[in-house]
Amino acid sequence: MADWGKILNRGNVEDRRSFAPAAIGGISLTGVALLFVFNLLSGGRTMDFLNQLQEVPVQRQQIINKEDFEGKDSYEVFASTVLGSNNEMWSKIANVENKTYTEPKLVLFRSATESGCGNAVSEVGPHYCPLDKTIYLDETFFQELTNRFGAKGGDVAQAYIVAHEVGHHAQGELGIMGKMQQEMEINPDQQNNLSIKLELQADCFAGMWVNSIKDLGVLEPGEVHEAMDAASVIGDDRIQEKVTGYVNPESWTHGSSEQRTTWFDKGYTSGSLSACDTFR
């Protein structure tokens, strides 16, 4: 297990795990699971897929198991540490690029919660909402990743996914996401291809973050492979084959397992923003 205590920076984490919706109307649990799968396969465009979250209404919330989440538990500290470390890296990069960097917020929740982009449900998986500059994370998602999709798991794998979502925030701060949204509107036939480029760049950015902490003594030898494994498991080809039994590259929005691990590795080995230009 990584020694996260060697990282001193902390990010803004809001813990909503003691709140859960009284009911989720309009869709069954099976339907929500399918929504999660198809968001990964065909709803990956950052600006586009969040619209689907609004289709899942979240009713009045009630407090449950409040005692389980009183104070800051180890997972909240972990999430805050990973976020804070990413923020430190991106603040430095933004300064070099003559950009401003507004730190994102990370919301921990269980089951479902409200977001600036509609309603977030845990089965959709970790995601970033550009409208409120917030990452939404139900950590029980990682159990689904290991149990259903065969990921090896581990804290470094979870950190990679948080860093990937921070990467989407950085794309917004650097103006990349806005340019790609305009390009998607001009060339709608290129939306999937551009979505893949955004996602692969976020993977590369996550690799850059791991590079930024490699000399701090945080990671044990070989732990970076946890992140590589997670990147491979959430490739469009792996998920399609697992869920449908066949692979259809024309419907990809995030990239193949090989592409995702390759771009993560580019960021990790180079530590360079220019090496993560997936749009060249």
DRENTOR-94823 format. One record per residue (C-alpha): z negated, y, x negated; residue in three letters. Coordinates in nm, 3 decimals. Example, Ala and Ser with C-alpha at 12.3 -4.5 7.8 and 13.67 -1.06 7.14 Angstrom:
REM DRENTOR-94823
+---------+---------+---------+------+
!       w !       v !       u ! type !
+---------+---------+---------+------+
!  -0.780 !  -0.450 !  -1.230 !  ALA !
!  -0.714 !  -0.106 !  -1.367 !  SER !
+---------+---------+---------+------+
END
This chain:
REM DRENTOR-94823
+---------+---------+---------+------+
!       w !       v !       u ! type !
+---------+---------+---------+------+
!   0.000 !   0.000 !   0.000 !  MET !
!   0.089 !   0.345 !  -0.127 !  ALA !
!  -0.185 !   0.579 !  -0.245 !  ASP !
!  -0.122 !   0.869 !  -0.008 !  TRP !
!  -0.446 !   1.036 !  -0.117 !  GLY !
!  -0.262 !   1.164 !  -0.424 !  LYS !
!  -0.066 !   1.399 !  -0.196 !  ILE !
!  -0.268 !   1.708 !  -0.108 !  LEU !
!  -0.036 !   1.888 !   0.132 !  ASN !
!  -0.080 !   1.844 !   0.505 !  ARG !
!   0.162 !   1.911 !   0.789 !  GLY !
!   0.104 !   2.021 !   1.146 !  ASN !
!   0.029 !   1.709 !   1.353 !  VAL !
!  -0.069 !   1.719 !   1.719 !  GLU !
!  -0.237 !   1.402 !   1.841 !  ASP !
!  -0.160 !   1.324 !   2.206 !  ARG !
!  -0.234 !   0.953 !   2.184 !  ARG !
!  -0.538 !   0.987 !   2.409 !  SER !
!  -0.305 !   1.099 !   2.686 !  PHE !
!  -0.066 !   0.871 !   2.870 !  ALA !
!   0.147 !   0.924 !   3.180 !  PRO !
!  -0.004 !   0.811 !   3.506 !  ALA !
!   0.339 !   0.665 !   3.580 !  ALA !
!   0.695 !   0.677 !   3.458 !  ILE !
!   0.926 !   0.708 !   3.753 !  GLY !
!   1.291 !   0.627 !   3.789 !  GLY !
!   1.328 !   0.353 !   3.531 !  ILE !
!   1.171 !   0.013 !   3.468 !  SER !
!   1.026 !  -0.098 !   3.135 !  LEU !
!   1.337 !  -0.307 !   3.079 !  THR !
!   1.552 !  -0.005 !   3.152 !  GLY !
!   1.355 !   0.204 !   2.906 !  VAL !
!   1.404 !  -0.062 !   2.637 !  ALA !
!   1.779 !  -0.058 !   2.700 !  LEU !
!   1.778 !   0.321 !   2.684 !  LEU !
!   1.613 !   0.286 !   2.344 !  PHE !
!   1.879 !   0.048 !   2.223 !  VAL !
!   2.171 !   0.252 !   2.349 !  PHE !
!   2.026 !   0.569 !   2.209 !  ASN !
!   2.038 !   0.400 !   1.872 !  LEU !
!   2.390 !   0.274 !   1.928 !  LEU !
!   2.572 !   0.535 !   2.135 !  SER !
!   2.342 !   0.832 !   2.180 !  GLY !
!   2.273 !   0.920 !   1.822 !  GLY !
!   2.414 !   1.272 !   1.822 !  ARG !
!   2.110 !   1.483 !   1.763 !  THR !
!   2.201 !   1.753 !   2.014 !  MET !
!   2.349 !   1.509 !   2.261 !  ASP !
!   2.119 !   1.210 !   2.286 !  PHE !
!   1.813 !   1.418 !   2.367 !  LEU !
!   1.970 !   1.506 !   2.700 !  ASN !
!   1.924 !   1.142 !   2.798 !  GLN !
!   1.549 !   1.173 !   2.756 !  LEU !
!   1.542 !   1.408 !   3.053 !  GLN !
!   1.650 !   1.120 !   3.274 !  GLU !
!   1.308 !   0.959 !   3.234 !  VAL !
!   1.060 !   1.168 !   3.438 !  PRO !
!   0.700 !   1.175 !   3.318 !  VAL !
!   0.444 !   1.226 !   3.592 !  GLN !
!   0.099 !   1.387 !   3.564 !  ARG !
!  -0.085 !   1.273 !   3.256 !  GLN !
!  -0.435 !   1.129 !   3.247 !  GLN !
!  -0.679 !   1.076 !   2.961 !  ILE !
!  -0.718 !   0.712 !   2.854 !  ILE !
!  -0.904 !   0.549 !   2.565 !  ASN !
!  -1.008 !   0.890 !   2.446 !  LYS !
!  -1.274 !   0.747 !   2.216 !  GLU !
!  -1.006 !   0.558 !   2.019 !  ASP !
!  -0.853 !   0.883 !   1.894 !  PHE !
!  -1.150 !   1.115 !   1.852 !  GLU !
!  -1.134 !   1.308 !   1.527 !  GLY !
!  -0.867 !   1.244 !   1.264 !  LYS !
!  -0.802 !   0.876 !   1.215 !  ASP !
!  -0.619 !   0.722 !   0.921 !  SER !
!  -0.279 !   0.725 !   1.091 !  TYR !
!  -0.303 !   1.091 !   1.181 !  GLU !
!  -0.393 !   1.170 !   0.820 !  VAL !
!  -0.104 !   0.953 !   0.699 !  PHE !
!   0.148 !   1.128 !   0.925 !  ALA !
!   0.014 !   1.470 !   0.826 !  SER !
!   0.036 !   1.378 !   0.457 !  THR !
!   0.395 !   1.255 !   0.474 !  VAL !
!   0.496 !   1.559 !   0.676 !  LEU !
!   0.316 !   1.798 !   0.441 !  GLY !
!   0.479 !   1.644 !   0.136 !  SER !
!   0.824 !   1.673 !   0.294 !  ASN !
!   0.751 !   2.035 !   0.384 !  ASN !
!   0.661 !   2.111 !   0.025 !  GLU !
!   0.993 !   1.974 !  -0.098 !  MET !
!   1.200 !   2.151 !   0.166 !  TRP !
!   1.022 !   2.483 !   0.116 !  SER !
!   1.120 !   2.475 !  -0.251 !  LYS !
!   1.480 !   2.380 !  -0.170 !  ILE !
!   1.510 !   2.649 !   0.097 !  ALA !
!   1.385 !   2.908 !  -0.150 !  ASN !
!   1.654 !   2.807 !  -0.400 !  VAL !
!   1.917 !   2.818 !  -0.125 !  GLU !
!   1.795 !   3.163 !  -0.010 !  ASN !
!   1.698 !   3.019 !   0.328 !  LYS !
!   1.376 !   3.036 !   0.522 !  THR !
!   1.197 !   2.713 !   0.607 !  TYR !
!   0.982 !   2.697 !   0.919 !  THR !
!   0.760 !   2.390 !   0.907 !  GLU !
!   0.814 !   2.147 !   1.196 !  PRO !
!   0.540 !   1.995 !   1.408 !  LYS !
!   0.486 !   1.623 !   1.454 !  LEU !
!   0.348 !   1.492 !   1.783 !  VAL !
!   0.181 !   1.152 !   1.793 !  LEU !
!   0.186 !   1.000 !   2.140 !  PHE !
!   0.167 !   0.673 !   2.328 !  ARG !
!   0.406 !   0.556 !   2.598 !  SER !
!   0.553 !   0.893 !   2.698 !  ALA !
!   0.500 !   1.266 !   2.666 !  THR !
!   0.672 !   1.593 !   2.741 !  GLU !
!   0.892 !   1.751 !   2.477 !  SER !
!   1.100 !   2.064 !   2.442 !  GLY !
!   1.407 !   1.846 !   2.499 !  CYS !
!   1.280 !   1.673 !   2.812 !  GLY !
!   1.060 !   1.366 !   2.824 !  ASN !
!   0.997 !   1.152 !   2.516 !  ALA !
!   0.935 !   0.780 !   2.566 !  VAL !
!   0.815 !   0.549 !   2.292 !  SER !
!   1.101 !   0.303 !   2.336 !  GLU !
!   1.350 !   0.569 !   2.227 !  VAL !
!   1.186 !   0.559 !   1.886 !  GLY !
!   1.094 !   0.847 !   1.655 !  PRO !
!   1.315 !   1.147 !   1.712 !  HIS !
!   1.345 !   1.517 !   1.639 !  TYR !
!   1.385 !   1.782 !   1.907 !  CYS !
!   1.563 !   2.090 !   1.767 !  PRO !
!   1.465 !   2.303 !   2.066 !  LEU !
!   1.095 !   2.300 !   1.981 !  ASP !
!   1.136 !   2.195 !   1.616 !  LYS !
!   0.912 !   1.896 !   1.672 !  THR !
!   0.918 !   1.530 !   1.570 !  ILE !
!   0.796 !   1.284 !   1.833 !  TYR !
!   0.644 !   0.960 !   1.710 !  LEU !
!   0.476 !   0.665 !   1.878 !  ASP !
!   0.366 !   0.452 !   1.585 !  GLU !
!   0.378 !   0.137 !   1.800 !  THR !
!   0.757 !   0.169 !   1.763 !  PHE !
!   0.721 !   0.009 !   1.421 !  PHE !
!   0.588 !  -0.309 !   1.581 !  GLN !
!   0.912 !  -0.326 !   1.779 !  GLU !
!   1.108 !  -0.273 !   1.460 !  LEU !
!   0.940 !  -0.568 !   1.291 !  THR !
!   0.899 !  -0.801 !   1.586 !  ASN !
!   1.239 !  -0.750 !   1.749 !  ARG !
!   1.469 !  -0.637 !   1.471 !  PHE !
!   1.317 !  -0.817 !   1.174 !  GLY !
!   1.206 !  -0.528 !   0.954 !  ALA !
!   0.952 !  -0.610 !   0.686 !  LYS !
!   0.753 !  -0.302 !   0.781 !  GLY !
!   0.495 !  -0.127 !   0.565 !  GLY !
!   0.365 !   0.226 !   0.528 !  ASP !
!   0.650 !   0.334 !   0.299 !  VAL !
!   0.902 !   0.221 !   0.561 !  ALA !
!   0.722 !   0.433 !   0.819 !  GLN !
!   0.713 !   0.727 !   0.580 !  ALA !
!   1.089 !   0.694 !   0.529 !  TYR !
!   1.150 !   0.725 !   0.903 !  ILE !
!   0.929 !   1.035 !   0.927 !  VAL !
!   1.115 !   1.181 !   0.628 !  ALA !
!   1.448 !   1.103 !   0.799 !  HIS !
!   1.339 !   1.305 !   1.104 !  GLU !
!   1.220 !   1.590 !   0.883 !  VAL !
!   1.566 !   1.570 !   0.731 !  GLY !
!   1.715 !   1.655 !   1.070 !  HIS !
!   1.484 !   1.955 !   1.086 !  HIS !
!   1.602 !   2.059 !   0.740 !  ALA !
!   1.963 !   2.030 !   0.856 !  GLN !
!   1.881 !   2.284 !   1.124 !  GLY !
!   1.702 !   2.515 !   0.883 !  GLU !
!   1.988 !   2.503 !   0.634 !  LEU !
!   2.249 !   2.570 !   0.903 !  GLY !
!   2.414 !   2.229 !   0.869 !  ILE !
!   2.333 !   2.109 !   1.218 !  MET !
!   2.468 !   2.423 !   1.382 !  GLY !
!   2.799 !   2.392 !   1.198 !  LYS !
!   2.832 !   2.028 !   1.296 !  MET !
!   2.756 !   2.105 !   1.660 !  GLN !
!   3.036 !   2.364 !   1.659 !  GLN !
!   3.268 !   2.112 !   1.495 !  GLU !
!   3.182 !   1.854 !   1.760 !  MET !
!   3.269 !   2.100 !   2.035 !  GLU !
!   3.601 !   2.188 !   1.870 !  ILE !
!   3.690 !   1.826 !   1.791 !  ASN !
!   3.517 !   1.605 !   2.049 !  PRO !
!   3.713 !   1.303 !   1.927 !  ASP !
!   3.523 !   1.336 !   1.597 !  GLN !
!   3.176 !   1.340 !   1.751 !  GLN !
!   3.079 !   0.987 !   1.648 !  ASN !
!   3.209 !   1.037 !   1.296 !  ASN !
!   3.022 !   1.366 !   1.257 !  LEU !
!   2.708 !   1.211 !   1.405 !  SER !
!   2.724 !   0.938 !   1.142 !  ILE !
!   2.755 !   1.199 !   0.867 !  LYS !
!   2.447 !   1.383 !   0.999 !  LEU !
!   2.247 !   1.061 !   1.013 !  GLU !
!   2.352 !   0.943 !   0.669 !  LEU !
!   2.265 !   1.281 !   0.526 !  GLN !
!   1.918 !   1.256 !   0.683 !  ALA !
!   1.883 !   0.916 !   0.513 !  ASP !
!   1.985 !   1.075 !   0.184 !  CYS !
!   1.732 !   1.353 !   0.241 !  PHE !
!   1.462 !   1.090 !   0.297 !  ALA !
!   1.559 !   0.937 !  -0.037 !  GLY !
!   1.528 !   1.280 !  -0.198 !  MET !
!   1.174 !   1.303 !  -0.066 !  TRP !
!   1.079 !   0.965 !  -0.214 !  VAL !
!   1.224 !   1.087 !  -0.543 !  ASN !
!   1.006 !   1.399 !  -0.520 !  SER !
!   0.685 !   1.190 !  -0.518 !  ILE !
!   0.785 !   0.911 !  -0.757 !  LYS !
!   0.600 !   1.063 !  -1.054 !  ASP !
!   0.277 !   1.126 !  -0.862 !  LEU !
!   0.162 !   0.765 !  -0.876 !  GLY !
!   0.179 !   0.734 !  -0.498 !  VAL !
!   0.403 !   0.428 !  -0.478 !  LEU !
!   0.336 !   0.085 !  -0.623 !  GLU !
!   0.627 !  -0.081 !  -0.811 !  PRO !
!   0.884 !  -0.210 !  -0.564 !  GLY !
!   0.744 !  -0.029 !  -0.260 !  GLU !
!   1.056 !   0.183 !  -0.227 !  VAL !
!   1.228 !  -0.136 !  -0.106 !  HIS !
!   1.026 !  -0.107 !   0.215 !  GLU !
!   1.223 !   0.207 !   0.290 !  ALA !
!   1.550 !   0.042 !   0.191 !  MET !
!   1.475 !  -0.249 !   0.423 !  ASP !
!   1.401 !  -0.017 !   0.716 !  ALA !
!   1.725 !   0.174 !   0.654 !  ALA !
!   1.915 !  -0.155 !   0.657 !  SER !
!   1.752 !  -0.286 !   0.975 !  VAL !
!   1.841 !   0.024 !   1.178 !  ILE !
!   2.207 !   0.018 !   1.078 !  GLY !
!   2.439 !   0.025 !   1.379 !  ASP !
!   2.597 !  -0.307 !   1.283 !  ASP !
!   2.263 !  -0.487 !   1.255 !  ARG !
!   2.139 !  -0.353 !   1.587 !  ILE !
!   2.465 !  -0.422 !   1.769 !  GLN !
!   2.478 !  -0.777 !   1.642 !  GLU !
!   2.114 !  -0.835 !   1.736 !  LYS !
!   2.144 !  -0.687 !   2.084 !  VAL !
!   2.500 !  -0.767 !   2.192 !  THR !
!   2.610 !  -1.043 !   1.957 !  GLY !
!   2.909 !  -0.851 !   1.824 !  TYR !
!   2.985 !  -0.542 !   1.615 !  VAL !
!   3.200 !  -0.249 !   1.730 !  ASN !
!   3.236 !   0.012 !   1.453 !  PRO !
!   3.415 !   0.254 !   1.686 !  GLU !
!   3.091 !   0.310 !   1.878 !  SER !
!   2.871 !   0.372 !   1.575 !  TRP !
!   2.675 !   0.697 !   1.557 !  THR !
!   2.431 !   0.631 !   1.270 !  HIS !
!   2.627 !   0.422 !   1.021 !  GLY !
!   2.615 !   0.064 !   0.901 !  SER !
!   2.326 !  -0.097 !   0.716 !  SER !
!   2.519 !  -0.069 !   0.391 !  GLU !
!   2.598 !   0.297 !   0.449 !  GLN !
!   2.238 !   0.383 !   0.535 !  ARG !
!   2.090 !   0.210 !   0.232 !  THR !
!   2.362 !   0.352 !   0.005 !  THR !
!   2.294 !   0.711 !   0.109 !  TRP !
!   1.918 !   0.666 !   0.093 !  PHE !
!   1.962 !   0.536 !  -0.261 !  ASP !
!   2.183 !   0.834 !  -0.352 !  LYS !
!   1.907 !   1.071 !  -0.252 !  GLY !
!   1.642 !   0.862 !  -0.426 !  TYR !
!   1.823 !   0.824 !  -0.757 !  THR !
!   1.953 !   1.181 !  -0.776 !  SER !
!   1.686 !   1.390 !  -0.607 !  GLY !
!   1.968 !   1.636 !  -0.554 !  SER !
!   2.073 !   1.827 !  -0.245 !  LEU !
!   2.435 !   1.835 !  -0.358 !  SER !
!   2.441 !   1.455 !  -0.391 !  ALA !
!   2.362 !   1.435 !  -0.018 !  CYS !
!   2.678 !   1.612 !   0.097 !  ASP !
!   2.810 !   1.348 !   0.336 !  THR !
!   3.073 !   1.591 !   0.471 !  PHE !
!   3.289 !   1.602 !   0.159 !  ARG !
+---------+---------+---------+------+
END
